[in-house]
Amino acid sequence: MYFYYMNIIVESLGWIASVLIVGSYALNITGKLAAENKWYILANMIGGLFFVINTYFHQAYPSMVVNLIWVIIAIVMITKKKSKDI
């Protein structure tokens, strides 16, 4: 029973990640959300983190590493943005 609920949670995180990353990309490519915007960066950071969890659960380690790098890039960018705002 535990595995059943864990699977639902992990799959939900994967779908949320997809919506966050593809949605923010669509908004960016249509000119509605700049890549420098904190919401774009946060959507990519959270989406990447959710993908890390999802791919780890499915033992898809190459995808997990790519998404971990994606999250690190987003963290660096949000940190740089905050330091510029101060």
N, CA, C and O atoms as a Maestro MAE file, in Angstrom:
{
 s_m_m2io_version
 :::
 2.0.0
}

f_m_ct {
 s_m_title
 :::
 protein
 m_atom[344] {
  # First column is atom index #
  i_m_mmod_type
  r_m_x_coord
  r_m_y_coord
  r_m_z_coord
  i_m_residue_number
  s_m_chain_name
  s_m_pdb_residue_name
  s_m_pdb_atom_name
  i_m_atomic_number
  :::
  1 25 0.823 -1.198 0.000 1 A "MET " " N  " 7
  2 3 0.000 0.000 0.000 1 A "MET " " CA " 6
  3 2 0.867 1.262 0.000 1 A "MET " " C  " 6
  4 15 0.546 2.253 -0.657 1 A "MET " " O  " 8
  5 25 1.973 1.204 0.753 2 A "TYR " " N  " 7
  6 3 2.899 2.343 0.808 2 A "TYR " " CA " 6
  7 2 3.418 2.669 -0.588 2 A "TYR " " C  " 6
  8 15 3.436 3.829 -1.000 2 A "TYR " " O  " 8
  9 25 3.844 1.624 -1.317 3 A "PHE " " N  " 7
  10 3 4.389 1.830 -2.659 3 A "PHE " " CA " 6
  11 2 3.346 2.459 -3.579 3 A "PHE " " C  " 6
  12 15 3.686 3.298 -4.413 3 A "PHE " " O  " 8
  13 25 2.102 2.072 -3.440 4 A "TYR " " N  " 7
  14 3 1.025 2.611 -4.269 4 A "TYR " " CA " 6
  15 2 0.906 4.120 -4.084 4 A "TYR " " C  " 6
  16 15 0.855 4.863 -5.064 4 A "TYR " " O  " 8
  17 25 0.863 4.578 -2.829 5 A "TYR " " N  " 7
  18 3 0.733 6.013 -2.556 5 A "TYR " " CA " 6
  19 2 1.993 6.771 -2.928 5 A "TYR " " C  " 6
  20 15 1.925 7.895 -3.425 5 A "TYR " " O  " 8
  21 25 3.145 6.155 -2.688 6 A "MET " " N  " 7
  22 3 4.405 6.796 -3.059 6 A "MET " " CA " 6
  23 2 4.469 6.968 -4.570 6 A "MET " " C  " 6
  24 15 4.939 7.994 -5.060 6 A "MET " " O  " 8
  25 25 4.001 5.970 -5.306 7 A "ASN " " N  " 7
  26 3 3.992 6.049 -6.762 7 A "ASN " " CA " 6
  27 2 3.092 7.187 -7.243 7 A "ASN " " C  " 6
  28 15 3.455 7.910 -8.171 7 A "ASN " " O  " 8
  29 25 1.941 7.348 -6.631 8 A "ILE " " N  " 7
  30 3 1.033 8.434 -7.005 8 A "ILE " " CA " 6
  31 2 1.693 9.789 -6.751 8 A "ILE " " C  " 6
  32 15 1.608 10.689 -7.587 8 A "ILE " " O  " 8
  33 25 2.344 9.934 -5.606 9 A "ILE " " N  " 7
  34 3 3.022 11.193 -5.270 9 A "ILE " " CA " 6
  35 2 4.139 11.488 -6.262 9 A "ILE " " C  " 6
  36 15 4.239 12.602 -6.775 9 A "ILE " " O  " 8
  37 25 4.973 10.498 -6.531 10 A "VAL " " N  " 7
  38 3 6.108 10.683 -7.440 10 A "VAL " " CA " 6
  39 2 5.638 10.988 -8.856 10 A "VAL " " C  " 6
  40 15 6.215 11.847 -9.523 10 A "VAL " " O  " 8
  41 25 4.614 10.309 -9.321 11 A "GLU " " N  " 7
  42 3 4.080 10.585 -10.659 11 A "GLU " " CA " 6
  43 2 3.467 11.978 -10.719 11 A "GLU " " C  " 6
  44 15 3.615 12.678 -11.721 11 A "GLU " " O  " 8
  45 25 2.784 12.382 -9.661 12 A "SER " " N  " 7
  46 3 2.218 13.738 -9.610 12 A "SER " " CA " 6
  47 2 3.317 14.789 -9.672 12 A "SER " " C  " 6
  48 15 3.180 15.792 -10.372 12 A "SER " " O  " 8
  49 25 4.407 14.564 -8.941 13 A "LEU " " N  " 7
  50 3 5.541 15.490 -8.987 13 A "LEU " " CA " 6
  51 2 6.115 15.563 -10.401 13 A "LEU " " C  " 6
  52 15 6.496 16.641 -10.859 13 A "LEU " " O  " 8
  53 25 6.178 14.437 -11.087 14 A "GLY " " N  " 7
  54 3 6.668 14.430 -12.463 14 A "GLY " " CA " 6
  55 2 5.790 15.249 -13.391 14 A "GLY " " C  " 6
  56 15 6.290 15.991 -14.237 14 A "GLY " " O  " 8
  57 25 4.470 15.112 -13.231 15 A "TRP " " N  " 7
  58 3 3.549 15.892 -14.071 15 A "TRP " " CA " 6
  59 2 3.607 17.380 -13.739 15 A "TRP " " C  " 6
  60 15 3.565 18.223 -14.636 15 A "TRP " " O  " 8
  61 25 3.703 17.699 -12.457 16 A "ILE " " N  " 7
  62 3 3.827 19.108 -12.061 16 A "ILE " " CA " 6
  63 2 5.113 19.690 -12.637 16 A "ILE " " C  " 6
  64 15 5.116 20.815 -13.136 16 A "ILE " " O  " 8
  65 25 6.204 18.929 -12.571 17 A "ALA " " N  " 7
  66 3 7.479 19.367 -13.135 17 A "ALA " " CA " 6
  67 2 7.337 19.661 -14.621 17 A "ALA " " C  " 6
  68 15 7.833 20.676 -15.112 17 A "ALA " " O  " 8
  69 25 6.662 18.777 -15.329 18 A "SER " " N  " 7
  70 3 6.461 18.969 -16.773 18 A "SER " " CA " 6
  71 2 5.713 20.262 -17.056 18 A "SER " " C  " 6
  72 15 6.094 21.026 -17.942 18 A "SER " " O  " 8
  73 25 4.657 20.503 -16.309 19 A "VAL " " N  " 7
  74 3 3.857 21.720 -16.507 19 A "VAL " " CA " 6
  75 2 4.690 22.962 -16.190 19 A "VAL " " C  " 6
  76 15 4.639 23.945 -16.930 19 A "VAL " " O  " 8
  77 25 5.453 22.927 -15.102 20 A "LEU " " N  " 7
  78 3 6.272 24.083 -14.727 20 A "LEU " " CA " 6
  79 2 7.326 24.400 -15.781 20 A "LEU " " C  " 6
  80 15 7.476 25.552 -16.188 20 A "LEU " " O  " 8
  81 25 8.049 23.386 -16.220 21 A "ILE " " N  " 7
  82 3 9.149 23.628 -17.153 21 A "ILE " " CA " 6
  83 2 8.643 23.961 -18.548 21 A "ILE " " C  " 6
  84 15 9.102 24.927 -19.157 21 A "ILE " " O  " 8
  85 25 7.706 23.174 -19.061 22 A "VAL " " N  " 7
  86 3 7.186 23.455 -20.402 22 A "VAL " " CA " 6
  87 2 6.362 24.740 -20.400 22 A "VAL " " C  " 6
  88 15 6.419 25.517 -21.353 22 A "VAL " " O  " 8
  89 25 5.600 24.965 -19.339 23 A "GLY " " N  " 7
  90 3 4.805 26.188 -19.246 23 A "GLY " " CA " 6
  91 2 5.664 27.441 -19.196 23 A "GLY " " C  " 6
  92 15 5.379 28.423 -19.882 23 A "GLY " " O  " 8
  93 25 6.712 27.410 -18.387 24 A "SER " " N  " 7
  94 3 7.585 28.590 -18.304 24 A "SER " " CA " 6
  95 2 8.331 28.797 -19.620 24 A "SER " " C  " 6
  96 15 8.556 29.932 -20.038 24 A "SER " " O  " 8
  97 25 8.717 27.694 -20.273 25 A "TYR " " N  " 7
  98 3 9.373 27.808 -21.579 25 A "TYR " " CA " 6
  99 2 8.420 28.416 -22.605 25 A "TYR " " C  " 6
  100 15 8.815 29.287 -23.381 25 A "TYR " " O  " 8
  101 25 7.176 27.963 -22.612 26 A "ALA " " N  " 7
  102 3 6.182 28.505 -23.555 26 A "ALA " " CA " 6
  103 2 5.964 30.003 -23.310 26 A "ALA " " C  " 6
  104 15 5.884 30.787 -24.255 26 A "ALA " " O  " 8
  105 25 5.870 30.386 -22.049 27 A "LEU " " N  " 7
  106 3 5.706 31.808 -21.732 27 A "LEU " " CA " 6
  107 2 6.939 32.606 -22.142 27 A "LEU " " C  " 6
  108 15 6.825 33.747 -22.590 27 A "LEU " " O  " 8
  109 25 8.112 32.006 -21.987 28 A "ASN " " N  " 7
  110 3 9.346 32.683 -22.379 28 A "ASN " " CA " 6
  111 2 9.432 32.838 -23.891 28 A "ASN " " C  " 6
  112 15 9.736 33.924 -24.383 28 A "ASN " " O  " 8
  113 25 9.174 31.792 -24.616 29 A "ILE " " N  " 7
  114 3 9.333 31.806 -26.071 29 A "ILE " " CA " 6
  115 2 8.302 32.725 -26.736 29 A "ILE " " C  " 6
  116 15 8.538 33.235 -27.832 29 A "ILE " " O  " 8
  117 25 7.155 32.935 -26.070 30 A "THR " " N  " 7
  118 3 6.140 33.845 -26.618 30 A "THR " " CA " 6
  119 2 6.322 35.276 -26.132 30 A "THR " " C  " 6
  120 15 5.525 36.155 -26.458 30 A "THR " " O  " 8
  121 25 7.374 35.505 -25.351 31 A "GLY " " N  " 7
  122 3 7.688 36.858 -24.900 31 A "GLY " " CA " 6
  123 2 6.890 37.323 -23.699 31 A "GLY " " C  " 6
  124 15 6.889 38.515 -23.394 31 A "GLY " " O  " 8
  125 25 6.215 36.423 -23.012 32 A "LYS " " N  " 7
  126 3 5.391 36.802 -21.870 32 A "LYS " " CA " 6
  127 2 6.109 36.670 -20.537 32 A "LYS " " C  " 6
  128 15 5.623 37.151 -19.514 32 A "LYS " " O  " 8
  129 25 7.270 36.016 -20.547 33 A "LEU " " N  " 7
  130 3 8.029 35.827 -19.314 33 A "LEU " " CA " 6
  131 2 9.508 35.782 -19.668 33 A "LEU " " C  " 6
  132 15 9.970 34.853 -20.331 33 A "LEU " " O  " 8
  133 25 10.239 36.783 -19.223 34 A "ALA " " N  " 7
  134 3 11.671 36.865 -19.542 34 A "ALA " " CA " 6
  135 2 12.455 35.802 -18.786 34 A "ALA " " C  " 6
  136 15 12.093 35.422 -17.673 34 A "ALA " " O  " 8
  137 25 13.522 35.332 -19.395 35 A "ALA " " N  " 7
  138 3 14.369 34.319 -18.764 35 A "ALA " " CA " 6
  139 2 15.012 34.850 -17.486 35 A "ALA " " C  " 6
  140 15 15.393 34.067 -16.617 35 A "ALA " " O  " 8
  141 25 15.133 36.144 -17.364 36 A "GLU " " N  " 7
  142 3 15.716 36.754 -16.170 36 A "GLU " " CA " 6
  143 2 14.691 36.942 -15.049 36 A "GLU " " C  " 6
  144 15 15.056 37.271 -13.921 36 A "GLU " " O  " 8
  145 25 13.426 36.735 -15.357 37 A "ASN " " N  " 7
  146 3 12.362 36.907 -14.372 37 A "ASN " " CA " 6
  147 2 12.472 35.847 -13.289 37 A "ASN " " C  " 6
  148 15 12.708 34.674 -13.580 37 A "ASN " " O  " 8
  149 25 12.298 36.267 -12.022 38 A "LYS " " N  " 7
  150 3 12.456 35.315 -10.915 38 A "LYS " " CA " 6
  151 2 11.450 34.173 -10.987 38 A "LYS " " C  " 6
  152 15 11.749 33.064 -10.545 38 A "LYS " " O  " 8
  153 25 10.261 34.422 -11.537 39 A "TRP " " N  " 7
  154 3 9.246 33.358 -11.624 39 A "TRP " " CA " 6
  155 2 9.645 32.301 -12.653 39 A "TRP " " C  " 6
  156 15 9.357 31.117 -12.475 39 A "TRP " " O  " 8
  157 25 10.299 32.723 -13.716 40 A "TYR " " N  " 7
  158 3 10.802 31.776 -14.708 40 A "TYR " " CA " 6
  159 2 11.873 30.887 -14.086 40 A "TYR " " C  " 6
  160 15 11.875 29.669 -14.260 40 A "TYR " " O  " 8
  161 25 12.773 31.524 -13.362 41 A "ILE " " N  " 7
  162 3 13.863 30.786 -12.721 41 A "ILE " " CA " 6
  163 2 13.312 29.847 -11.651 41 A "ILE " " C  " 6
  164 15 13.733 28.693 -11.563 41 A "ILE " " O  " 8
  165 25 12.372 30.333 -10.835 42 A "LEU " " N  " 7
  166 3 11.783 29.485 -9.790 42 A "LEU " " CA " 6
  167 2 11.008 28.308 -10.380 42 A "LEU " " C  " 6
  168 15 11.078 27.194 -9.860 42 A "LEU " " O  " 8
  169 25 10.275 28.550 -11.458 43 A "ALA " " N  " 7
  170 3 9.528 27.457 -12.109 43 A "ALA " " CA " 6
  171 2 10.491 26.379 -12.600 43 A "ALA " " C  " 6
  172 15 10.215 25.187 -12.465 43 A "ALA " " O  " 8
  173 25 11.614 26.799 -13.166 44 A "ASN " " N  " 7
  174 3 12.611 25.839 -13.636 44 A "ASN " " CA " 6
  175 2 13.298 25.134 -12.475 44 A "ASN " " C  " 6
  176 15 13.591 23.942 -12.565 44 A "ASN " " O  " 8
  177 25 13.557 25.847 -11.396 45 A "MET " " N  " 7
  178 3 14.211 25.247 -10.240 45 A "MET " " CA " 6
  179 2 13.292 24.210 -9.578 45 A "MET " " C  " 6
  180 15 13.724 23.093 -9.293 45 A "MET " " O  " 8
  181 25 12.052 24.570 -9.338 46 A "ILE " " N  " 7
  182 3 11.107 23.655 -8.700 46 A "ILE " " CA " 6
  183 2 10.789 22.482 -9.633 46 A "ILE " " C  " 6
  184 15 10.751 21.330 -9.199 46 A "ILE " " O  " 8
  185 25 10.561 22.781 -10.911 47 A "GLY " " N  " 7
  186 3 10.304 21.725 -11.877 47 A "GLY " " CA " 6
  187 2 11.472 20.749 -11.972 47 A "GLY " " C  " 6
  188 15 11.271 19.535 -12.017 47 A "GLY " " O  " 8
  189 25 12.682 21.277 -12.000 48 A "GLY " " N  " 7
  190 3 13.867 20.422 -12.047 48 A "GLY " " CA " 6
  191 2 14.000 19.568 -10.802 48 A "GLY " " C  " 6
  192 15 14.346 18.390 -10.886 48 A "GLY " " O  " 8
  193 25 13.728 20.156 -9.650 49 A "LEU " " N  " 7
  194 3 13.797 19.409 -8.388 49 A "LEU " " CA " 6
  195 2 12.760 18.281 -8.372 49 A "LEU " " C  " 6
  196 15 13.064 17.166 -7.947 49 A "LEU " " O  " 8
  197 25 11.560 18.562 -8.826 50 A "PHE " " N  " 7
  198 3 10.529 17.528 -8.886 50 A "PHE " " CA " 6
  199 2 10.922 16.420 -9.871 50 A "PHE " " C  " 6
  200 15 10.644 15.245 -9.633 50 A "PHE " " O  " 8
  201 25 11.573 16.804 -10.983 51 A "PHE " " N  " 7
  202 3 12.060 15.791 -11.920 51 A "PHE " " CA " 6
  203 2 13.174 14.948 -11.307 51 A "PHE " " C  " 6
  204 15 13.265 13.750 -11.576 51 A "PHE " " O  " 8
  205 25 14.015 15.562 -10.490 52 A "VAL " " N  " 7
  206 3 15.068 14.791 -9.808 52 A "VAL " " CA " 6
  207 2 14.434 13.703 -8.948 52 A "VAL " " C  " 6
  208 15 14.864 12.550 -8.975 52 A "VAL " " O  " 8
  209 25 13.416 14.075 -8.192 53 A "ILE " " N  " 7
  210 3 12.726 13.106 -7.336 53 A "ILE " " CA " 6
  211 2 12.092 12.007 -8.187 53 A "ILE " " C  " 6
  212 15 12.226 10.822 -7.881 53 A "ILE " " O  " 8
  213 25 11.408 12.404 -9.244 54 A "ASN " " N  " 7
  214 3 10.726 11.450 -10.110 54 A "ASN " " CA " 6
  215 2 11.713 10.488 -10.778 54 A "ASN " " C  " 6
  216 15 11.495 9.277 -10.780 54 A "ASN " " O  " 8
  217 25 12.783 11.022 -11.337 55 A "THR " " N  " 7
  218 3 13.739 10.169 -12.047 55 A "THR " " CA " 6
  219 2 14.538 9.290 -11.089 55 A "THR " " C  " 6
  220 15 14.919 8.176 -11.450 55 A "THR " " O  " 8
  221 25 14.795 9.768 -9.886 56 A "TYR " " N  " 7
  222 3 15.463 8.932 -8.882 56 A "TYR " " CA " 6
  223 2 14.580 7.733 -8.527 56 A "TYR " " C  " 6
  224 15 15.051 6.599 -8.447 56 A "TYR " " O  " 8
  225 25 13.312 8.006 -8.320 57 A "PHE " " N  " 7
  226 3 12.351 6.953 -7.985 57 A "PHE " " CA " 6
  227 2 12.313 5.877 -9.069 57 A "PHE " " C  " 6
  228 15 12.198 4.687 -8.775 57 A "PHE " " O  " 8
  229 25 12.411 6.313 -10.328 58 A "HIS " " N  " 7
  230 3 12.358 5.388 -11.458 58 A "HIS " " CA " 6
  231 2 13.738 4.865 -11.857 58 A "HIS " " C  " 6
  232 15 13.879 4.159 -12.856 58 A "HIS " " O  " 8
  233 25 14.728 5.210 -11.087 59 A "GLN " " N  " 7
  234 3 16.119 4.801 -11.316 59 A "GLN " " CA " 6
  235 2 16.615 5.204 -12.704 59 A "GLN " " C  " 6
  236 15 17.373 4.474 -13.343 59 A "GLN " " O  " 8
  237 25 16.179 6.361 -13.151 60 A "ALA " " N  " 7
  238 3 16.630 6.927 -14.425 60 A "ALA " " CA " 6
  239 2 17.741 7.936 -14.101 60 A "ALA " " C  " 6
  240 15 17.547 9.149 -14.180 60 A "ALA " " O  " 8
  241 25 18.888 7.406 -13.742 61 A "TYR " " N  " 7
  242 3 19.968 8.228 -13.197 61 A "TYR " " CA " 6
  243 2 20.548 9.248 -14.177 61 A "TYR " " C  " 6
  244 15 20.861 10.357 -13.743 61 A "TYR " " O  " 8
  245 25 20.711 8.951 -15.460 62 A "PRO " " N  " 7
  246 3 21.203 10.000 -16.367 62 A "PRO " " CA " 6
  247 2 20.267 11.218 -16.406 62 A "PRO " " C  " 6
  248 15 20.729 12.359 -16.383 62 A "PRO " " O  " 8
  249 25 18.967 10.974 -16.466 63 A "SER " " N  " 7
  250 3 17.994 12.077 -16.444 63 A "SER " " CA " 6
  251 2 18.040 12.806 -15.108 63 A "SER " " C  " 6
  252 15 17.896 14.028 -15.057 63 A "SER " " O  " 8
  253 25 18.239 12.064 -14.038 64 A "MET " " N  " 7
  254 3 18.326 12.672 -12.719 64 A "MET " " CA " 6
  255 2 19.499 13.638 -12.658 64 A "MET " " C  " 6
  256 15 19.364 14.741 -12.127 64 A "MET " " O  " 8
  257 25 20.646 13.240 -13.194 65 A "VAL " " N  " 7
  258 3 21.834 14.100 -13.172 65 A "VAL " " CA " 6
  259 2 21.601 15.364 -13.996 65 A "VAL " " C  " 6
  260 15 21.964 16.460 -13.568 65 A "VAL " " O  " 8
  261 25 20.998 15.218 -15.172 66 A "VAL " " N  " 7
  262 3 20.705 16.390 -16.007 66 A "VAL " " CA " 6
  263 2 19.798 17.356 -15.254 66 A "VAL " " C  " 6
  264 15 20.028 18.566 -15.273 66 A "VAL " " O  " 8
  265 25 18.782 16.836 -14.599 67 A "ASN " " N  " 7
  266 3 17.867 17.709 -13.868 67 A "ASN " " CA " 6
  267 2 18.509 18.302 -12.630 67 A "ASN " " C  " 6
  268 15 18.173 19.420 -12.238 67 A "ASN " " O  " 8
  269 25 19.413 17.588 -12.015 68 A "LEU " " N  " 7
  270 3 20.155 18.139 -10.881 68 A "LEU " " CA " 6
  271 2 21.002 19.321 -11.340 68 A "LEU " " C  " 6
  272 15 21.067 20.341 -10.655 68 A "LEU " " O  " 8
  273 25 21.646 19.190 -12.484 69 A "ILE " " N  " 7
  274 3 22.409 20.310 -13.052 69 A "ILE " " CA " 6
  275 2 21.477 21.472 -13.371 69 A "ILE " " C  " 6
  276 15 21.827 22.631 -13.149 69 A "ILE " " O  " 8
  277 25 20.294 21.166 -13.891 70 A "TRP " " N  " 7
  278 3 19.273 22.184 -14.201 70 A "TRP " " CA " 6
  279 2 18.924 22.976 -12.935 70 A "TRP " " C  " 6
  280 15 18.826 24.203 -12.971 70 A "TRP " " O  " 8
  281 25 18.739 22.275 -11.830 71 A "VAL " " N  " 7
  282 3 18.404 22.912 -10.546 71 A "VAL " " CA " 6
  283 2 19.573 23.774 -10.061 71 A "VAL " " C  " 6
  284 15 19.363 24.893 -9.592 71 A "VAL " " O  " 8
  285 25 20.782 23.271 -10.168 72 A "ILE " " N  " 7
  286 3 21.958 24.030 -9.727 72 A "ILE " " CA " 6
  287 2 22.083 25.324 -10.524 72 A "ILE " " C  " 6
  288 15 22.357 26.381 -9.954 72 A "ILE " " O  " 8
  289 25 21.885 25.248 -11.832 73 A "ILE " " N  " 7
  290 3 21.925 26.460 -12.660 73 A "ILE " " CA " 6
  291 2 20.871 27.450 -12.197 73 A "ILE " " C  " 6
  292 15 21.155 28.642 -12.081 73 A "ILE " " O  " 8
  293 25 19.668 26.983 -11.932 74 A "ALA " " N  " 7
  294 3 18.588 27.876 -11.477 74 A "ALA " " CA " 6
  295 2 18.930 28.500 -10.123 74 A "ALA " " C  " 6
  296 15 18.655 29.679 -9.901 74 A "ALA " " O  " 8
  297 25 19.521 27.725 -9.225 75 A "ILE " " N  " 7
  298 3 19.903 28.266 -7.912 75 A "ILE " " CA " 6
  299 2 20.967 29.342 -8.074 75 A "ILE " " C  " 6
  300 15 20.895 30.390 -7.432 75 A "ILE " " O  " 8
  301 25 21.945 29.089 -8.921 76 A "VAL " " N  " 7
  302 3 22.994 30.094 -9.177 76 A "VAL " " CA " 6
  303 2 22.373 31.371 -9.736 76 A "VAL " " C  " 6
  304 15 22.719 32.472 -9.308 76 A "VAL " " O  " 8
  305 25 21.458 31.224 -10.692 77 A "MET " " N  " 7
  306 3 20.833 32.397 -11.304 77 A "MET " " CA " 6
  307 2 19.973 33.172 -10.320 77 A "MET " " C  " 6
  308 15 19.994 34.402 -10.325 77 A "MET " " O  " 8
  309 25 19.218 32.478 -9.476 78 A "ILE " " N  " 7
  310 3 18.372 33.181 -8.504 78 A "ILE " " CA " 6
  311 2 19.243 33.868 -7.452 78 A "ILE " " C  " 6
  312 15 18.885 34.936 -6.955 78 A "ILE " " O  " 8
  313 25 20.378 33.265 -7.110 79 A "THR " " N  " 7
  314 3 21.310 33.873 -6.163 79 A "THR " " CA " 6
  315 2 21.927 35.135 -6.765 79 A "THR " " C  " 6
  316 15 22.032 36.159 -6.089 79 A "THR " " O  " 8
  317 25 22.331 35.063 -8.021 80 A "LYS " " N  " 7
  318 3 22.881 36.244 -8.698 80 A "LYS " " CA " 6
  319 2 21.843 37.342 -8.788 80 A "LYS " " C  " 6
  320 15 22.159 38.517 -8.597 80 A "LYS " " O  " 8
  321 25 20.591 36.967 -9.080 81 A "LYS " " N  " 7
  322 3 19.520 37.952 -9.189 81 A "LYS " " CA " 6
  323 2 19.296 38.645 -7.845 81 A "LYS " " C  " 6
  324 15 19.122 39.863 -7.796 81 A "LYS " " O  " 8
  325 25 19.300 37.878 -6.764 82 A "LYS " " N  " 7
  326 3 19.092 38.462 -5.439 82 A "LYS " " CA " 6
  327 2 20.245 39.390 -5.074 82 A "LYS " " C  " 6
  328 15 20.015 40.439 -4.473 82 A "LYS " " O  " 8
  329 25 21.478 39.030 -5.421 83 A "SER " " N  " 7
  330 3 22.618 39.876 -5.077 83 A "SER " " CA " 6
  331 2 22.590 41.181 -5.866 83 A "SER " " C  " 6
  332 15 23.075 42.204 -5.383 83 A "SER " " O  " 8
  333 25 22.024 41.157 -7.082 84 A "LYS " " N  " 7
  334 3 21.890 42.381 -7.875 84 A "LYS " " CA " 6
  335 2 20.794 43.281 -7.308 84 A "LYS " " C  " 6
  336 15 20.882 44.505 -7.401 84 A "LYS " " O  " 8
  337 25 19.759 42.671 -6.718 85 A "ASP " " N  " 7
  338 3 18.639 43.428 -6.161 85 A "ASP " " CA " 6
  339 2 18.994 44.138 -4.868 85 A "ASP " " C  " 6
  340 15 18.316 45.085 -4.469 85 A "ASP " " O  " 8
  341 25 20.060 43.683 -4.207 86 A "ILE " " N  " 7
  342 3 20.435 44.278 -2.908 86 A "ILE " " CA " 6
  343 2 21.181 45.559 -3.110 86 A "ILE " " C  " 6
  344 15 21.578 46.202 -2.139 86 A "ILE " " O  " 8
  :::
 }
 m_bond[343] {
  # First column is bond index #
  i_m_from
  i_m_to
  i_m_order
  :::
  1 1 2 1
  2 2 3 1
  3 3 4 2
  4 3 5 1
  5 5 6 1
  6 6 7 1
  7 7 8 2
  8 7 9 1
  9 9 10 1
  10 10 11 1
  11 11 12 2
  12 11 13 1
  13 13 14 1
  14 14 15 1
  15 15 16 2
  16 15 17 1
  17 17 18 1
  18 18 19 1
  19 19 20 2
  20 19 21 1
  21 21 22 1
  22 22 23 1
  23 23 24 2
  24 23 25 1
  25 25 26 1
  26 26 27 1
  27 27 28 2
  28 27 29 1
  29 29 30 1
  30 30 31 1
  31 31 32 2
  32 31 33 1
  33 33 34 1
  34 34 35 1
  35 35 36 2
  36 35 37 1
  37 37 38 1
  38 38 39 1
  39 39 40 2
  40 39 41 1
  41 41 42 1
  42 42 43 1
  43 43 44 2
  44 43 45 1
  45 45 46 1
  46 46 47 1
  47 47 48 2
  48 47 49 1
  49 49 50 1
  50 50 51 1
  51 51 52 2
  52 51 53 1
  53 53 54 1
  54 54 55 1
  55 55 56 2
  56 55 57 1
  57 57 58 1
  58 58 59 1
  59 59 60 2
  60 59 61 1
  61 61 62 1
  62 62 63 1
  63 63 64 2
  64 63 65 1
  65 65 66 1
  66 66 67 1
  67 67 68 2
  68 67 69 1
  69 69 70 1
  70 70 71 1
  71 71 72 2
  72 71 73 1
  73 73 74 1
  74 74 75 1
  75 75 76 2
  76 75 77 1
  77 77 78 1
  78 78 79 1
  79 79 80 2
  80 79 81 1
  81 81 82 1
  82 82 83 1
  83 83 84 2
  84 83 85 1
  85 85 86 1
  86 86 87 1
  87 87 88 2
  88 87 89 1
  89 89 90 1
  90 90 91 1
  91 91 92 2
  92 91 93 1
  93 93 94 1
  94 94 95 1
  95 95 96 2
  96 95 97 1
  97 97 98 1
  98 98 99 1
  99 99 100 2
  100 99 101 1
  101 101 102 1
  102 102 103 1
  103 103 104 2
  104 103 105 1
  105 105 106 1
  106 106 107 1
  107 107 108 2
  108 107 109 1
  109 109 110 1
  110 110 111 1
  111 111 112 2
  112 111 113 1
  113 113 114 1
  114 114 115 1
  115 115 116 2
  116 115 117 1
  117 117 118 1
  118 118 119 1
  119 119 120 2
  120 119 121 1
  121 121 122 1
  122 122 123 1
  123 123 124 2
  124 123 125 1
  125 125 126 1
  126 126 127 1
  127 127 128 2
  128 127 129 1
  129 129 130 1
  130 130 131 1
  131 131 132 2
  132 131 133 1
  133 133 134 1
  134 134 135 1
  135 135 136 2
  136 135 137 1
  137 137 138 1
  138 138 139 1
  139 139 140 2
  140 139 141 1
  141 141 142 1
  142 142 143 1
  143 143 144 2
  144 143 145 1
  145 145 146 1
  146 146 147 1
  147 147 148 2
  148 147 149 1
  149 149 150 1
  150 150 151 1
  151 151 152 2
  152 151 153 1
  153 153 154 1
  154 154 155 1
  155 155 156 2
  156 155 157 1
  157 157 158 1
  158 158 159 1
  159 159 160 2
  160 159 161 1
  161 161 162 1
  162 162 163 1
  163 163 164 2
  164 163 165 1
  165 165 166 1
  166 166 167 1
  167 167 168 2
  168 167 169 1
  169 169 170 1
  170 170 171 1
  171 171 172 2
  172 171 173 1
  173 173 174 1
  174 174 175 1
  175 175 176 2
  176 175 177 1
  177 177 178 1
  178 178 179 1
  179 179 180 2
  180 179 181 1
  181 181 182 1
  182 182 183 1
  183 183 184 2
  184 183 185 1
  185 185 186 1
  186 186 187 1
  187 187 188 2
  188 187 189 1
  189 189 190 1
  190 190 191 1
  191 191 192 2
  192 191 193 1
  193 193 194 1
  194 194 195 1
  195 195 196 2
  196 195 197 1
  197 197 198 1
  198 198 199 1
  199 199 200 2
  200 199 201 1
  201 201 202 1
  202 202 203 1
  203 203 204 2
  204 203 205 1
  205 205 206 1
  206 206 207 1
  207 207 208 2
  208 207 209 1
  209 209 210 1
  210 210 211 1
  211 211 212 2
  212 211 213 1
  213 213 214 1
  214 214 215 1
  215 215 216 2
  216 215 217 1
  217 217 218 1
  218 218 219 1
  219 219 220 2
  220 219 221 1
  221 221 222 1
  222 222 223 1
  223 223 224 2
  224 223 225 1
  225 225 226 1
  226 226 227 1
  227 227 228 2
  228 227 229 1
  229 229 230 1
  230 230 231 1
  231 231 232 2
  232 231 233 1
  233 233 234 1
  234 234 235 1
  235 235 236 2
  236 235 237 1
  237 237 238 1
  238 238 239 1
  239 239 240 2
  240 239 241 1
  241 241 242 1
  242 242 243 1
  243 243 244 2
  244 243 245 1
  245 245 246 1
  246 246 247 1
  247 247 248 2
  248 247 249 1
  249 249 250 1
  250 250 251 1
  251 251 252 2
  252 251 253 1
  253 253 254 1
  254 254 255 1
  255 255 256 2
  256 255 257 1
  257 257 258 1
  258 258 259 1
  259 259 260 2
  260 259 261 1
  261 261 262 1
  262 262 263 1
  263 263 264 2
  264 263 265 1
  265 265 266 1
  266 266 267 1
  267 267 268 2
  268 267 269 1
  269 269 270 1
  270 270 271 1
  271 271 272 2
  272 271 273 1
  273 273 274 1
  274 274 275 1
  275 275 276 2
  276 275 277 1
  277 277 278 1
  278 278 279 1
  279 279 280 2
  280 279 281 1
  281 281 282 1
  282 282 283 1
  283 283 284 2
  284 283 285 1
  285 285 286 1
  286 286 287 1
  287 287 288 2
  288 287 289 1
  289 289 290 1
  290 290 291 1
  291 291 292 2
  292 291 293 1
  293 293 294 1
  294 294 295 1
  295 295 296 2
  296 295 297 1
  297 297 298 1
  298 298 299 1
  299 299 300 2
  300 299 301 1
  301 301 302 1
  302 302 303 1
  303 303 304 2
  304 303 305 1
  305 305 306 1
  306 306 307 1
  307 307 308 2
  308 307 309 1
  309 309 310 1
  310 310 311 1
  311 311 312 2
  312 311 313 1
  313 313 314 1
  314 314 315 1
  315 315 316 2
  316 315 317 1
  317 317 318 1
  318 318 319 1
  319 319 320 2
  320 319 321 1
  321 321 322 1
  322 322 323 1
  323 323 324 2
  324 323 325 1
  325 325 326 1
  326 326 327 1
  327 327 328 2
  328 327 329 1
  329 329 330 1
  330 330 331 1
  331 331 332 2
  332 331 333 1
  333 333 334 1
  334 334 335 1
  335 335 336 2
  336 335 337 1
  337 337 338 1
  338 338 339 1
  339 339 340 2
  340 339 341 1
  341 341 342 1
  342 342 343 1
  343 343 344 2
  :::
 }
}
